[in-house]
Amino acid sequence: MGNIVIRNCSRPGQCPGDWGALVSTADDRVRYCSSCDRGVHLCETEAQLQEALAANQTVAMSVNEGGREKKGPDEDLWEMDDTYFDQ
């Protein structure tokens, strides 16, 4: 799936920051983080990201090697502003 970053975490200093280390759930797009006791929602489109952030969910996103978020399978880049992720 490529590089995945986790954002909007309620405990950034304790977050493993690794999608692969999170516990699988019945939903392939949601994994459980025992450090923050929250679901982490994989966002593959900008619409999914906006919906998850509006609900104050912790999110996981694919990024390219330069660290910028991808829009999805077509790999267009999202133009993201880190103010989305203010704690």
N, C-alpha and C positions, 0 to 999 in steps of 0.2 A: 504494500500500500504506500510505500515511500515514507518520507519523514513526516511525523505528526507532532504538532505542538499542542499543549494544553493551555488554555487561557481562561480568565475569569474564575480562577481557583480561589476558594475562601481561605486556603492555608498554603500560600505559595512557597513558603519555606519548608514545608513538610511534604509537598506534592512530589511523588516519584517522577512526574513529568513524562511518563512512558506509557503510551497507549497499550503496548504489549504486556505491561506489568499489571494492568487493571483487570478486575474480575469480569469475565463474560456474563452477560445477562440474556434473557429470552429475546431481547431486541438486539440485532447485530450492530445497530448504530449507537447503543448505549452500553457503557461499561461502568462498573462500580469501583469507586476509590475508597478504600478503608481508611485512608489518612484523613479525609475530610467528611467521610460518611455521606457522599453524594454520588449521583449518577453523573457521568461525563458523556456528553452528547456529541457524536461525530457529525460535523457539518460539512457537507460536500458541495453545497451551493450557497450563494450569498443570501438567498431567501431563508434557508435553514438557519444560517448564522444569525440573521436579524431576528428571527422568531425565538431562537434559543436565548439570545442576549436580552430580548424584551422580557423573557420569563426569568431572567437572572440565573440561567443555568451555566454550569461549567461546560466549556466546549473544547473539542479537539478538532484540529484542522490540518489538512495536508499542506506541506510547504515545499517549495523547490529548494535546491541546494543553496541558494542565496538567502534563504530564510523568509521569503515573502510567501504569503498565503496564495494557494491556487484556487481558482474558481470551481474546478471540478475536473472530470475526466479529460476535457479538452485542454486543460492546463493553462487557460487564460488566468492572469493574475488578478486577484482582488486588490483594490486600492483601499487598504485598511488604515485606520487611524487608531493608534494605541489608546485614545481616550475611551474607546469601547471597553477597555479592560481595566479601567481605574478601579481600585479596591475600595 
